[in-house]
Amino acid sequence: MSIPEHIPDQATRDLAEVPAVEVVSTAAVHLMSAAAVHLGLAEDLPDHRDLDEARTLIEALAGLITASAPALGSHHAAPLRDGLKTLQLAFREASPLPDPVGQGPGEKFTGPVYS
């Protein structure tokens, strides 16, 4: 017996139940975690560092948070912004030649980040 095409599968139904704020927050946490690993901040891989990869991930995270913050509301956006700022500062600290303030990863979306 086959399922008619017009009936969504369970994964699609499950996804339809997830609020957008959860999807965005989950994506942001994945980007944060990956950036932290590439900055050498992971306990399991403390010697791993790839600043090019970290830059890309932080840029994507900054764009996502900046674009979605109005819809997320301050309750959800504030901790994501804090995590982003922490990663931006960690990137600056890890860089052998730090970017000037305002030109670091994600700062075109967030504005200059200071310690």
Order of alpha helices (4+ residues) and beta strands (2+ residues): alpha-alpha-alpha-alpha-alpha
